[in-house]
Amino acid sequence: MQSSRMRSTSLLALGCALALSVAAHADPLLRSGIGLTSCAKLAADLKVGGGLDHLPNALLFYWAQGYMSAANIHMLNENTDYVDVGAVDEPTITKVVVEFCKANPDKKPVNAIDKFLQDAKKIEAQKSDAFDPWEH
């Protein structure tokens, strides 16, 4: 019984060690957030026209969707307007970030998305549409 338990514990420890080893070698973009990486590093990884099948494009697009949704809460509450995130597609985001990053390698993709949101056409809302997402 004791040797069986020791063998199980050893296998569990080995499995954890292997999992940690694989995680340690995973692409850093998967752990740090693609919107916060440097433009110098990211621009070469993105492929305009590569679509969502290209992992860096997909990571950027889905990160940007979440970021823009959160920004909409702020814009709605502060300015009673927002950007239609559903109308923003992957090719647009990828192109905006690639062009921004090529021109600004010392900045971050989040800066490109901030500029995109600032320049984007806004939809006007009523003051009653504003809300506090943390209000219970």
C-alpha positions as CSV (number, residue, x, y, z in Angstrom):
1,M,0.0,0.0,0.0
2,Q,2.8,2.4,0.9
3,S,4.7,1.8,-2.3
4,S,1.6,2.3,-4.4
5,R,0.9,5.6,-2.7
6,M,4.5,6.7,-3.1
7,R,4.4,5.7,-6.8
8,S,1.2,7.8,-7.2
9,T,2.8,10.7,-5.5
10,S,5.9,10.4,-7.6
11,L,3.8,10.2,-10.8
12,L,1.8,13.3,-9.7
13,A,5.0,15.2,-9.0
14,L,6.5,14.2,-12.3
15,G,3.3,15.3,-14.1
16,C,3.3,18.6,-12.4
17,A,7.0,19.1,-13.2
18,L,6.4,18.4,-16.9
19,A,3.4,20.7,-17.0
20,L,5.4,23.5,-15.4
21,S,8.2,22.9,-17.9
22,V,5.8,23.1,-20.8
23,A,4.2,26.3,-19.4
24,A,7.6,27.8,-18.9
25,H,8.3,27.4,-22.6
26,A,4.9,28.8,-23.7
27,D,4.8,31.9,-25.8
28,P,5.1,34.9,-23.4
29,L,2.3,36.6,-25.2
30,L,-0.1,34.0,-23.8
31,R,0.9,34.9,-20.3
32,S,1.4,38.6,-20.3
33,G,-1.4,39.9,-22.5
34,I,-0.9,40.8,-26.1
35,G,-2.1,44.4,-25.7
36,L,0.6,45.1,-23.3
37,T,3.6,43.7,-25.1
38,S,5.9,46.1,-27.0
39,C,5.1,47.1,-30.5
40,A,8.7,46.3,-31.5
41,K,8.1,42.7,-30.5
42,L,4.5,42.3,-31.8
43,A,4.5,44.0,-35.2
44,A,6.5,41.2,-36.8
45,D,4.2,38.5,-35.4
46,L,0.9,40.0,-36.8
47,K,-0.2,39.2,-40.4
48,V,-2.6,41.6,-42.0
49,G,-4.9,39.4,-44.0
50,G,-3.9,36.4,-41.9
51,G,-7.3,36.2,-40.2
52,L,-8.2,34.5,-36.9
53,D,-6.4,31.3,-37.9
54,H,-3.2,33.1,-37.3
55,L,-2.8,32.9,-33.5
56,P,-1.2,36.4,-32.8
57,N,-4.1,38.0,-34.9
58,A,-6.7,36.0,-32.9
59,L,-5.1,36.9,-29.5
60,L,-4.9,40.6,-30.5
61,F,-8.5,40.7,-31.8
62,Y,-10.1,39.0,-28.8
63,W,-8.1,41.0,-26.4
64,A,-9.1,44.2,-28.2
65,Q,-12.8,43.2,-28.1
66,G,-12.6,42.9,-24.3
67,Y,-10.6,46.1,-23.9
68,M,-13.0,48.0,-26.1
69,S,-16.0,46.6,-24.3
70,A,-14.6,47.8,-21.0
71,A,-13.8,51.2,-22.5
72,N,-17.4,51.5,-23.6
73,I,-18.5,51.3,-20.0
74,H,-16.3,54.3,-19.2
75,M,-17.4,56.2,-22.3
76,L,-21.1,55.5,-21.7
77,N,-20.9,56.6,-18.1
78,E,-18.7,59.7,-18.7
79,N,-19.8,60.9,-22.1
80,T,-23.1,59.0,-22.8
81,D,-21.7,57.6,-26.0
82,Y,-20.0,54.4,-27.1
83,V,-18.4,52.6,-30.0
84,D,-20.2,49.7,-31.7
85,V,-17.7,47.0,-30.9
86,G,-19.7,44.4,-32.8
87,A,-19.0,46.4,-36.0
88,V,-15.2,46.2,-35.5
89,D,-13.7,43.2,-37.3
90,E,-10.3,41.4,-37.0
91,P,-8.8,42.9,-40.2
92,T,-9.5,46.4,-39.0
93,I,-7.9,45.8,-35.6
94,T,-4.9,44.0,-37.1
95,K,-4.2,46.7,-39.7
96,V,-4.6,49.5,-37.1
97,V,-2.2,47.9,-34.7
98,V,0.4,46.9,-37.4
99,E,0.5,50.4,-38.9
100,F,0.7,52.0,-35.4
101,C,3.4,49.6,-34.2
102,K,5.5,50.1,-37.3
103,A,5.4,53.8,-36.8
104,N,5.8,53.6,-33.0
105,P,7.9,50.5,-32.0
106,D,8.5,52.0,-28.6
107,K,4.8,52.0,-27.7
108,K,2.2,49.2,-27.0
109,P,-0.8,47.9,-29.0
110,V,-3.1,49.3,-26.3
111,N,-2.0,52.8,-27.4
112,A,-3.2,51.9,-30.9
113,I,-6.6,50.7,-29.6
114,D,-6.9,53.8,-27.5
115,K,-6.4,56.0,-30.5
116,F,-8.8,53.9,-32.6
117,L,-11.5,54.4,-29.9
118,Q,-10.8,58.1,-29.7
119,D,-11.2,58.5,-33.5
120,A,-14.0,56.0,-34.0
121,K,-17.6,57.1,-34.7
122,K,-19.5,57.2,-31.5
123,I,-23.1,56.2,-30.9
124,E,-25.0,58.7,-28.7
125,A,-26.9,57.3,-25.7
126,Q,-29.2,58.6,-23.0
127,K,-28.0,59.4,-19.5
128,S,-30.3,56.6,-18.4
129,D,-28.3,54.1,-20.4
130,A,-25.3,54.6,-18.2
131,F,-24.7,52.1,-15.5
132,D,-22.3,51.0,-12.8
133,P,-21.3,47.4,-13.6
134,W,-20.2,46.8,-10.0
135,E,-23.4,48.1,-8.5
136,H,-25.3,45.4,-6.6
